[in-house]
Each structure stands twice: as structure tokens, then as C-alpha cells.
Amino acid sequence: MTSGHAEDDRSPAAARAGWPLLMAGWLALSVLVLLALALWQGQSYWEYSDGVYSLSARYVLDGRSLYSDFAAAQPPSLFYVGAAVLAVDDGATSIRVAMAACKAVVSLLVLIAVWRLTRRRDAALLAALATLVTPWTLREHAQLLPETLAAPLVMGAALAASRRSTAVLAGGLGAIAATFKLAFVLPALAIVLLGRHVRQGLIGFATTGGVLALAFLALFGEPLWTNVVRAQTQAGYASLQYIAGLWAQAGWNVLAPLVLAALAWPQRARLHDPDLARSLLAACAGSLLLLTTLLKSGSYLTVMIVAEPPLVCLAACGVVAALSRHPGAAPSARGRLVVVLAAALAAAQIVSLLVSPDDPGLFTRPLAASGPARTLSDAQVDAAARAIVACPPGSTYPGPPYLAFVAGRDVAGHQPDQYIIHAAPVLSAFRRQADGDPRRCRHPGLPVIP
């Protein structure tokens, strides 16, 4: 990113004149990055929940009744979006392409936000591309998760909340995000309540949320409440040691962007859109509050996918503030040093995960006994799928649902979410259905994976 103030002093009209070129550059580079990530990821196995939701979406597509025929821990939107994707092409590739498209939308929204804040095309482009490879967005790349689908909604809500004319839309987008995971009411309400246009935002949130809640209850009735609310409250709590480890990991991965964002504070008066900065700060605060949901057993750091994009926007403002030459003052040597060190730390974490996904050294927090590594490589998933296919026709696979999804097989009792049916007593009927399934494959070559 260049120093100097020539671009900073351009009029908004002059800056907008370069927008088509900026968009063309972003589109070309983001497509290249996403293609490279697709080759890097393949059909490797990273996240247990990705398999749960992908296989659940296939069951919805096949006509099985959500919450009645099989247990599901999240609201309906997640599964129906997944089913719509699989209706186009039933396989892991279609899921990856669709979820990568969600990442591209987030990247575009970051591009728009940083340009509105700084009027710097270089800052906007670099921030948009960085959003594609931030630590947890990279670790959970293109997986069918509530966070993947909520991230563009939360970013869109932050952008919309900064203007009175679109504040109702901001509330509506936040409410839709909560239909992928109830916990997303935290960033949604933070954006609405801490923004400039609270009344309009609350109208959008309450109206959209109320209509969707009534529609879902009419469609699914009591089983929806049992699966999504009662079962979650019965899942129990994780140990304090485990939670502390997760929070330390999250802190390590957001340390660099937090430091960079702090650099923007002394120069906040120079931001071109202070209302947007306020909305993004609210989005960051609300998204980071999602870390409190890790107290519930079975939750994980996938929530960071929602927190990273607005934080990158503020970090980009900090970099611009630290490196720009203002009238009568040269860039601070201390500011430059902080930018270099923070950028080096962030790059080291990202490169560590890209180069060594099975043992991502610097991505993992210091002093951790183990880190959030890849479970199976592309080749290992392929071998596991072949072993599962070798089972007798009509048999079910008792292992991770992602492998069953790739192999095109059912899981025991047609219950993809094996965790929640064993953790929540209210879902004991589903647990008995899975445990008593007589069709379990006993093939000796089946992979044994925790």
C-alpha cells in the first residue's frame, strides 16, 4: 500500500471514476484465489459439521422430513439452501462452489466498505482479497456451515445500517442470518442497536424475524422447537479448560487484525464514512460475542468466520492511517513497524495452514498441544469413500457423515447429527433409531476416524 496523500485528496467523483477498473481487478484476482483454494482443498475432510449439514440437506432433497424423520440442530434455512444447491448437482463439488460464491460476496462487500471508508482503491482491493484467506475463513473454506452463509448477511447488514434509507434492510438481513443459527441474533442486534438509525433497524429486524418465525413454526411445528431450542439447552457445557483453549486460539488468530484496527482510532476523524465505521465496529463486537456460545458443548471456532470480514475492514483503515502521509506530518515509524509486524504474523498463520494443513504450526496458538488441523486429505477421503462403497448395498456407514456424503451412502438410522442425538435426552428416539440400525456395515476395510 502506497504512502502519500494524492489519492486520499481526490474528490468522490474522481474516485468513482476508477470504480469499473477496481471491480474488474477484484473479479479477476478473486476468481484466481478461489480457484487456487479449490485445488488446495479438493474434497478433503476438515469439519464434522460440514458433513452433518451436507448429508442432512441431501435427506431434505430426497423428501425426508426435517426434525421429524431425522434430528437437526439448526433452523431450517441452512438445510434448504443446501438442498437447493444439491438439486443442481448432488455432490461435494456443488457445495464447495456455492459456498465459495458466498465468500466472493463477502469479499465484494469488504471491497465496497473499505472504499467507502478510505476512498483508497489499493486498500479496498487488498482488504477484499485478504478476506478470502483470513485464518478461519481459510480453515473452513467453502464448507456448508451456518457461518459461511451468515457472513455475507452480517456484512451486508453493517453496510445497510450506516444509511437511513437502508436501515430497515439491515434489520431484515440480520433476522435472516438468525434463521441459519439462532446465535446470530448477537451480531444482528449489535448492528441495529449500536447504529445511528435504531428505530428503522428494529422495524426491519422484528418484521422479518416475526414473519419467518411464524412461517417456520407453521411448517414444522413442535419438532422445530424440540430440535433447535430444547435439544441445544440439553447439550451441556464444555469444560473451562477446553473453552479457555478455544478462546486463546481465537485471540491468537485475531491478534494481528485487532492491532491493525486499533491504529485507525487516532485518525478516525479522517474516515470518509463514520456511520459505516460505527456499524462495522458493532458487527465486530457482536460477532466476537459469539465466542460466548462456545460454553455450550459441541460448539467450535467456526463463529470466527462471521467476525473476520468486518474486522478486516477496520484493520484496512488502520493500515491506511499508519502509512498515509498527512499534511504537515510524515508517516510514523512506529506505525510502520506495527503494520509490518502484524502483517507478518497474519501472513505466517495463513501460510502455515496452506503449506502444512495436517500440522499448521504457526496457525496454532503458542503452547497448544494440538491445533485445528485437517482431518483427512483429498487422497485419504477418496480411499475412505472407496472402502465405504465396498459395503453391501443397502448398508449404512457408522462413521463421520462427511465420508458417507462423499460415498453416497446413508448413515446409521438416517441420523446425520450423531452428536446432538446422543447429547440431548429429548432426542432419545432418534438415538435409539441410530443405535438399533441393523444395517450397519461391518466391512473390515472401513476407516476408523474419531
MOVEN-V263442 format. One record per pair of residues at least 24 apart in sequence whose C-alpha atoms are under 10 Angstrom apart, sorted by the first residue. I is the first residue (numbers start at 1). J is the second residue. Records with the same first field share a line. If there is no record, write none. Layout:
BEGIN
I = J, J
END
This chain:
BEGIN
1 = 120, 121, 122, 123, 126, 319, 320, 323, 324
2 = 120, 122, 123, 320, 323, 324, 325
3 = 320, 321, 322, 323, 324, 325, 326, 330, 331
4 = 323, 324, 325, 326, 327, 330, 331
5 = 323, 324, 325, 326, 327
6 = 324, 325
7 = 118, 119, 120, 121, 122, 324
8 = 118, 119, 120, 121, 270, 272, 320, 324, 325, 326
9 = 119, 120
10 = 119, 120
11 = 119
12 = 116, 119, 272
14 = 119
15 = 115, 119, 120, 121
16 = 115, 119, 121
18 = 121
19 = 112, 115, 121
21 = 121
22 = 111, 121, 122, 124, 125
23 = 108, 111, 112, 121, 125
25 = 125
26 = 104, 107, 108, 111, 124, 125, 126, 128, 129
27 = 104, 107, 108, 125, 129
29 = 125, 128, 129
30 = 103, 104, 107, 108, 125, 128, 129, 130, 132
31 = 100, 101, 104
33 = 129, 132, 133
34 = 97, 100, 101, 103, 104, 129, 132, 133, 141, 142
35 = 97, 100
37 = 100, 132, 133, 138, 141, 142, 354
38 = 93, 96, 97, 100, 141, 142
39 = 378
40 = 354, 355, 357, 377, 378
41 = 96, 138, 139, 140, 141, 142, 354, 357, 374, 377, 378
42 = 92, 93, 96, 377, 378, 379, 381
43 = 92, 93, 96, 376, 377, 378, 379, 380, 381, 382, 402, 403, 406
44 = 374, 375, 376, 377, 378, 379, 380, 381, 382, 402, 403
45 = 143, 374, 375, 376, 377, 378, 380, 381, 400, 402, 403
46 = 139, 140, 141, 143, 357, 358, 372, 373, 374, 375, 376, 377, 402
47 = 139, 140, 141, 143, 144, 145, 300, 302, 372, 373, 374, 375, 400, 402
48 = 375, 400, 401, 402, 403, 417, 419, 450
49 = 143, 144, 145, 146, 298, 299, 300, 302, 400, 401, 402, 416, 417, 419
50 = 95, 140, 142, 143, 144, 145, 146, 401, 402, 405
51 = 92, 143, 144, 145, 400, 401, 402, 403, 404, 405, 406, 416, 417
52 = 144, 145, 400, 401, 402, 404, 405, 415, 416, 417, 418, 419
53 = 78, 79, 82, 83, 143, 144, 145, 146, 401, 402, 405, 416, 417
54 = 78, 79, 82, 83, 85, 86, 90, 91, 92, 95, 143, 144, 145, 401, 402, 405, 406, 416
55 = 79, 82, 83, 91, 401, 402, 403, 404, 405, 406, 408, 409, 410, 411, 414, 415, 416, 417
56 = 80, 82, 83, 401, 405, 414, 415, 416, 417
57 = 81, 82, 83, 84, 85, 86, 87, 90, 144, 416
58 = 82, 83, 84, 85, 86, 87, 90, 91, 405, 408
59 = 83, 410, 414, 415, 416
60 = 84, 86
61 = 85, 86, 87, 90
62 = 87
64 = 414
65 = 220
66 = 220, 223, 224, 227
67 = 220, 221, 222, 223, 224, 225, 226, 227, 228, 427, 430
68 = 220, 221, 222, 223, 224, 227, 430
69 = 413, 414, 415, 430
70 = 227, 413, 414, 415, 416, 417, 421, 427, 429, 430, 431, 433, 434
71 = 223, 224, 226, 227, 228, 231, 414, 415, 416, 417, 418, 420, 421, 427, 429, 430, 431
72 = 223, 224, 226, 227, 228, 231, 415, 416, 417, 418, 420, 421, 427
73 = 181, 224, 225, 226, 227, 228, 229, 230, 231, 232, 417, 419, 420, 421
74 = 146, 178, 179, 180, 181, 182, 224, 227, 228, 229, 232
75 = 146, 178, 179, 180, 181, 182, 213, 216, 224, 225, 227, 228, 229
76 = 179, 180, 181, 216, 219, 220, 224, 228
77 = 146, 149, 176, 177, 178, 179, 180, 181, 212, 216
78 = 144, 145, 146, 147, 148, 149, 150, 177, 179, 180, 181
79 = 144, 145, 146, 180
81 = 144, 149, 180
82 = 144, 145
90 = 405, 406, 408
91 = 405, 406, 407, 408
92 = 143, 144, 402, 405, 406
93 = 142, 406
95 = 142, 143, 144
96 = 141, 142, 143, 144
97 = 142, 143
98 = 142, 143, 144, 149
99 = 141, 142, 143, 144, 145, 148, 149
100 = 132, 141, 142, 143, 144, 148
101 = 142, 148, 149
102 = 142, 148, 149, 150, 151, 152, 153
103 = 131, 132, 133, 137, 141, 142, 148, 149, 151, 152, 305, 309
104 = 128, 129, 131, 132, 152
105 = 151, 152, 153, 155, 156
106 = 131, 132, 148, 149, 150, 151, 152, 153, 154, 155, 156, 306, 309, 310
107 = 131, 132, 152, 155, 309
108 = 152
109 = 152, 153, 155, 156, 158, 159, 309, 310, 313
110 = 152, 155, 156, 159, 309, 310, 311, 312, 313, 314, 316
111 = 313
112 = 159, 313
113 = 155, 156, 158, 159, 273, 276, 277, 280, 310, 313, 314
114 = 271, 272, 273, 276, 277, 310, 312, 313, 314, 315, 316, 317
115 = 272, 273, 313, 316, 317
116 = 159, 271, 272, 273, 274, 276, 277
117 = 268, 270, 271, 272, 273, 274, 275, 276, 277, 313, 314, 316, 317
118 = 270, 271, 272, 273, 313, 316, 317, 320, 321
119 = 271, 272, 273
120 = 316, 317, 320
122 = 320
123 = 313, 316, 317, 319, 320
124 = 313, 316, 317
126 = 316
127 = 309, 312, 313, 314, 315, 316, 317
128 = 309, 312, 313, 316
130 = 309, 312, 316, 347
131 = 305, 308, 309, 310, 311, 312, 313
132 = 309
133 = 347, 350, 351, 354
134 = 253, 254, 257, 304, 305, 308, 309, 312, 346, 347, 349, 350
135 = 250, 253, 254, 304, 305, 308, 346, 347, 349, 350, 351, 352, 353, 354, 363
136 = 250, 253, 254, 301, 302, 303, 304, 305, 306, 307, 308, 350, 363, 372
137 = 302, 303, 304, 305, 306, 307, 308, 309
138 = 305, 350, 353, 354
139 = 302, 305, 350, 353, 354, 357, 363, 372, 373, 374
140 = 301, 302, 304, 305, 374
141 = 305
145 = 180, 181, 302, 303, 305
146 = 177, 178, 179, 180, 181, 182, 184, 302, 303, 305, 306
147 = 177, 180, 181, 184, 302, 303, 304, 305, 306, 307
148 = 180, 302, 303, 305, 306
149 = 177, 180, 181, 305, 306
150 = 174, 176, 177, 178, 179, 180, 181, 184, 303, 305, 306
151 = 177, 184, 287, 303, 304, 305, 306, 307, 308, 309, 310
152 = 177, 306, 309
153 = 177, 178, 188, 306
154 = 178, 184, 187, 188, 191, 280, 283, 284, 286, 287, 306, 307, 309, 310
155 = 187, 188, 191, 279, 280, 283, 284, 306, 307, 309, 310
157 = 187, 188, 191, 192, 201, 279, 280, 283
158 = 187, 188, 190, 191, 192, 195, 275, 276, 277, 278, 279, 280, 281, 282, 283, 284, 310
159 = 191, 275, 276, 277, 279, 280, 283, 310
160 = 191, 201, 276, 279
161 = 191, 192, 193, 194, 195, 196, 197, 198, 200, 201, 275, 276, 278, 279, 280
162 = 191, 192, 195, 196, 197, 273, 274, 275, 276, 277, 278, 279, 280
163 = 195, 196, 197, 273, 275, 276, 279
164 = 195, 196, 197, 198, 199, 200, 201
165 = 197, 200
166 = 197, 200, 201, 204
167 = 191, 192, 195, 196, 197, 198, 199, 200, 201, 202, 203, 204, 205
168 = 192, 197, 198, 199, 200, 201, 202, 203, 204, 205, 206, 207, 208
169 = 200, 201, 202, 203, 204, 205, 208
170 = 197, 200, 201, 202, 203, 204, 205
171 = 198, 199, 200, 201, 202, 203, 204, 205, 206, 207, 208, 209
172 = 201, 202, 203, 204, 205, 206, 207, 208, 209
173 = 201, 204, 205, 208, 209
174 = 201, 204, 205, 206, 208, 209
175 = 202, 204, 205, 206, 207, 208, 209, 210, 211, 212, 213
176 = 205, 208, 209, 212
177 = 209
178 = 209
179 = 209, 212, 213, 216
181 = 228
182 = 228, 229
183 = 287, 289, 290, 292, 293, 303
184 = 286, 287, 289, 290, 303, 306
185 = 286, 287, 290
186 = 282, 283, 285, 286, 287, 288, 289, 290
187 = 282, 283, 284, 285, 286, 287, 288, 289, 290, 306, 307
188 = 282, 283, 286, 287
189 = 282, 283, 286
190 = 279, 280, 281, 282, 283, 284, 285, 286, 287, 289
191 = 278, 279, 280, 281, 282, 283, 284, 285, 286, 287
192 = 279, 282, 283
193 = 279, 282
194 = 278, 279, 280, 281, 282, 283
195 = 275, 276, 277, 278, 279, 280, 281, 282, 283
196 = 275, 276, 278, 279
197 = 275
226 = 426, 427
227 = 420, 421, 424, 426, 427
230 = 424, 425, 426, 427
231 = 420, 421, 423, 424, 425, 426, 427
232 = 296, 297, 298, 420, 423, 424, 426
233 = 296, 297, 424
234 = 296, 297, 420, 423, 424, 425, 426, 427
235 = 296, 297, 298, 419, 420, 421, 422, 423, 424, 425, 426
236 = 295, 296, 297, 298, 423, 424
237 = 293, 294, 295, 296, 297, 298, 299
238 = 294, 295, 296, 297, 298, 299
239 = 295, 296, 297
240 = 295
242 = 294, 295, 297
243 = 291, 292, 293, 294, 295, 296, 297, 299, 300
244 = 294, 295
245 = 365, 368, 369
246 = 291, 294, 300, 301, 365, 371, 372
247 = 291, 292, 294, 301
248 = 364, 365, 366, 368
249 = 301, 363, 364, 365, 366, 368, 371, 372
250 = 288, 291, 301, 302, 303, 304, 364, 365
251 = 365
252 = 345, 346, 349, 362, 363, 364, 365, 366
253 = 304, 308, 345, 346, 349, 350, 362, 363, 364, 365
254 = 304, 307, 308, 311, 312, 346
255 = 342, 345, 346
256 = 312, 315, 338, 339, 341, 342, 343, 344, 345, 346, 347
257 = 308, 311, 312, 313, 314, 315, 316, 318, 319, 339, 342, 343, 345, 346
258 = 308, 311, 312, 314, 315, 318, 342
259 = 315, 318, 319, 338, 339, 341, 342, 343
260 = 311, 312, 314, 315, 316, 317, 318, 319, 320, 321, 322, 335, 338, 339, 340, 341, 342, 343
261 = 311, 312, 313, 314, 315, 316, 317, 318, 319, 321
262 = 314, 315, 317, 318, 319
263 = 314, 315, 316, 317, 318, 319, 320, 321, 322, 335, 338, 339
264 = 314, 315, 316, 317, 318, 319, 320, 321, 322
265 = 314, 317, 318, 321
266 = 318, 321, 322
267 = 317, 318, 320, 321, 322
268 = 317, 318, 321
270 = 317, 321
271 = 317, 321
277 = 310, 313, 314, 317
279 = 310
280 = 309, 310, 311, 312, 313, 314
281 = 310, 311, 313, 314
282 = 310
283 = 307, 308, 309, 310, 311
284 = 308, 309, 310, 311, 312, 313, 314
285 = 310, 311
287 = 311
297 = 419, 420, 423
298 = 419, 420, 423
301 = 372
315 = 339
319 = 343
375 = 449, 450
376 = 449
380 = 447
381 = 406, 407, 447
382 = 406, 407
383 = 446, 447
384 = 445, 446, 447, 448
385 = 409, 446, 447
386 = 445, 446
387 = 443, 444, 445, 446, 447
388 = 441, 442, 443, 445, 446, 447
389 = 446
390 = 441, 443, 445, 446
391 = 440, 441, 442, 443, 444, 445, 446
392 = 439, 440, 441, 442, 443
393 = 439, 441
394 = 439, 440, 441
395 = 437, 438, 439, 440, 441, 442
396 = 437, 438, 439, 440, 441, 442
397 = 439, 440, 441, 442, 443, 446
398 = 434, 435, 437, 439, 440, 441, 442, 446, 448
399 = 440, 446, 447, 448, 449, 450
400 = 447, 448, 449, 450
403 = 447
410 = 439, 440
411 = 437, 439, 440, 441
412 = 436, 437, 438, 439, 440, 441
413 = 437, 438, 439, 440
END
